[in-house]
Amino acid sequence: MASISRTLQRIKDDLHPFLPDEMIFEACSRAGHAWRQRLLDPVVTLHLFILQILNFNTAMTHLRHLAKYPVKAAAYCKARMRLPLATPQDLQRSSSVGMSEACDGRGLWCGMRADLVDGTSTITPDTPELDKTFKHPKGQKEGCGFPVPKLLALFDAFSGLVIERLGFPLSTHDPSKVWLLHPLLGRCGLLVGDRGFCSYEHLAMLHMRGLQGVFRMHQRQIVSFRRDRRMKRGKKQSGRPTSRFLRRLGKHDHVVQWYKAKQKPRWLSVMEYRVLPVTLSVREVRYWQPRRGQRPLCVTIVTTLLDPVHDHKEKIADLYNVRSRAATQFGPLKPTLKLRKVTTRSVEGVRKELAISCLLYKLVHAVMVEAAWRQGTTPDRISFIDAVRWLLSADPGESLGVLMENRLRPGRHEPRVVKERHGSYPVMTHPRQTLRKALKNQAISA
């Protein structure tokens, strides 16, 4: 057998502490996968899969040059299809435990592990199977767009490690699936999210599990910190809060009582709705975040952390400011690793490719956490692309060097525009078959 490349050997060495070969074989056995001894066994297939995505989701025909491995594209494609979907999903959860232990408890908030929840989307090839599963965005003509899977992920707030990633159709409401992540928060866990996850039902579900939550107040919720505030008691009393005041903890900091809505949300079953408590005591906090060249941003937080001494207002504000990292956690996957669009043309293949990309993301972040610990900084300051380049160029057994640190630029505000023109072709507004007929008729008439 030809000697493997140093990059593939490096991936094997770095993954071994978190994903040893025995764990991969056990995951395949639990998934009911039977394999025979061959060149592309589950371990080699998984390592080649990670190598492909690490090289910016390169083509299968490029792997034999990258890995220095006698493998053809067709054989590797069949090996990927043989690998059951349950295997990378199982390894994704198993590796989270090992990598979290490798962090050695660094980055805890007030003795608790804080986790961030956020959602994003990607696009897939336009096939009938994928379109039926993930759906097109509304308003697009048939044949003119791509199916869009929605992703929901749970991150460690300070290390950036992905704990779990779930995929759903585009029309799925995020709060209707976030409860699937609650068992992964651990004992007395803390979940931080944006206003999309702020609802009575979600906070009550966390409370029933003994978990804590910190969310930005939903824009439709009325909050008042006035001493003479009155509760809304009828339809005509608009502009008043629907919560009952309990006690004041400080300026723009109080505890109120929320009430369960009379109308059941569509994403809850009747039994789940009945189990929820009728009332829930929550804490509402408001602070102003300064912004350079702009007015201060008014932020209102709702949380189940009711102790003003242990969970001070300033600490809660600092914790929610960390939530902005969740919006950037998905960033490196799309432009850096070229996963804005997955290439697999089957539903199982799409889910498998996303699970493997999650494993690679964990590997890169494990390198970033180690580099941050050595360089005396935080993992979010370490350059993701520099960690990827080090993995691609480092020799087996080579110790981790100094990685590039991104500067901390608070208050930076830039427009989300692109200067470079990527092409002058018009956007497809009709199906390709219709455009072919029009082009053919134009050629005949000419």
HELIX and SHEET records of a PDB file:
HELIX    1   1 ARG A    6  LEU A   15  1                                  10    
HELIX    2   2 ASP A   21  ARG A   30  1                                  10    
HELIX    3   3 PRO A   42  LEU A   54  1                                  13    
HELIX    4   4 MET A   60  HIS A   62  5                                   3    
HELIX    5   5 LEU A   63  ALA A   67  1                                   5    
HELIX    6   6 ALA A   73  ARG A   82  1                                  10    
HELIX    7   7 ALA A   86  ALA A  102  1                                  17    
HELIX    8   8 PRO A  128  PHE A  134  1                                   7    
HELIX    9   9 ASP A  174  SER A  176  5                                   3    
HELIX   10  10 VAL A  178  LEU A  185  5                                   8    
HELIX   11  11 ARG A  195  PHE A  197  5                                   3    
HELIX   12  12 TYR A  200  MET A  208  1                                   9    
HELIX   13  13 VAL A  270  VAL A  275  1                                   6    
HELIX   14  14 LYS A  313  VAL A  322  1                                  10    
HELIX   15  15 SER A  324  GLN A  329  1                                   6    
HELIX   16  16 GLY A  331  LEU A  333  5                                   3    
HELIX   17  17 VAL A  347  GLN A  375  1                                  29    
HELIX   18  18 PRO A  379  ARG A  381  5                                   3    
HELIX   19  19 PHE A  384  SER A  393  1                                  10    
HELIX   20  20 ARG A  432  SER A  445  1                                  14    
SHEET    1   A 9 VAL A 162  PHE A 168  0                                        
SHEET    2   A 9 LYS A 150  ASP A 156 -1                                        
SHEET    3   A 9 ALA A 114  SER A 121 -1                                        
SHEET    4   A 9 LEU A 190  GLY A 193  1                                        
SHEET    5   A 9 GLN A 212  ARG A 216  1                                        
SHEET    6   A 9 GLN A 294  THR A 303 -1                                        
SHEET    7   A 9 THR A 279  ARG A 291 -1                                        
SHEET    8   A 9 ASP A 253  TYR A 259 -1                                        
SHEET    9   A 9 ARG A 244  GLY A 250 -1                                        
END                                                                             
